[in-house]
Amino acid sequence: MKGKNFLYSQKVAPYVFVMPFIASFLVFWIYPLITAFTMSFQDIGAIKTEWIGFDNYTKLLKDKVFMIAVANSAKYMFYTLLLLIPFPMLFAVLMDSNIVKAKGVWKAILYMPALTSVVISGTLFRLMFSEYKTGQMNVISEALGFGTYKWLKNGWSGMLALLVLCCWRWTGVNMLYFISGLKGIDSSLYEAADIDGASPWQKFWYVTLPLLKPTTIYVLTISVYAGLAMFLESYMLWAGNSSPNNIGLTIVGYLYKRGIEKNNMGYACAVGVVLLIVALIINFAQLILNGTFKKEED
C-alpha cells in the first residue's frame, strides 16, 4: 500500500512520467555522443585500438574532399533557409486567410510528400533528372527548345535537383508549423488593424511577422541542422555516395564514406564531432542574434 501511495504522490508522479524520456535520452543520445567523441581521438583497427590524440582533426584540416563536403552542405543549408522559411510562411498565411478554398485538400497535398519514403522519392527524382531524353526535366527542356542536359553531372544543376527534392518534401511540414503559430495570434489585433485602416501588407508586416517570431526561430533552428545533416536525399539522388567530382557529397555522406565504406571509424567520428560543433555554433549564433536568451522586461 505504501508503494502505491509513493507512486501516486504528486511529488513523485512527474518524475515517473519523465523517466522514459530521460532513460532514452541517456542511452540513445548522451552515451553515443560521448562514445563518438572518445573514438574521434583513436585509430580504430580490426584488432586493436590506439590513442592518437588530435591526429584525426589535424588530417581533417588538410582533407580537400572534406572541405568540398563542408562547402556543399553549407550551400545546401543556405539555399534551403532561403526557400523553406519564406515560402511555407506565405502558404500558411494564405491557408489562414479567406482567399484559399478547400484548405484541407491543399494542406493534405502539400504535406503528403513528407510521408513518402526518402528512398522512393530520391529514386523518382533521379529518374526525373536523368540525362536521357526520357527524363522529365529533359522532356521539358526539349519542349522549350533548350535540348537535353546532364543534370546530375554538373554542380549547379545537381544542387538544383537537391533543392527541388528538399522543397517538395518539406514545404508542407514547415507550412504546418507556421499555421500552428498563426493560430496563436489574437484575432482582435487584426480587427484593430482594420479599424486603423491597415492594408493586408501592413497587417502582415506589423502584426503577423513579429508575432510569428517564435515559430520562425524554431523553423530556422531545425532547418540549420537539417541542412547540415542531409545525407539520404543526396545518396539516393546519385544512387550511391560517389557523385561526379563530389558535387553531391555532404558532411554526413563523407562520414559514411570514411566510417562505413572505408572502415575508418575514428576519422568518421571526428567528422561527426566537427559537424555537431558547426551546427551548434550556427544555431547558438542565430538564437543570440534573434534575442532568444534575452530576459523579458517587466
Beta strands, then each sheet from edge to edge (+ up, - down):
strand 1: 42-44
strand 2: 49-51
sheet 1: 1+ 2-
end
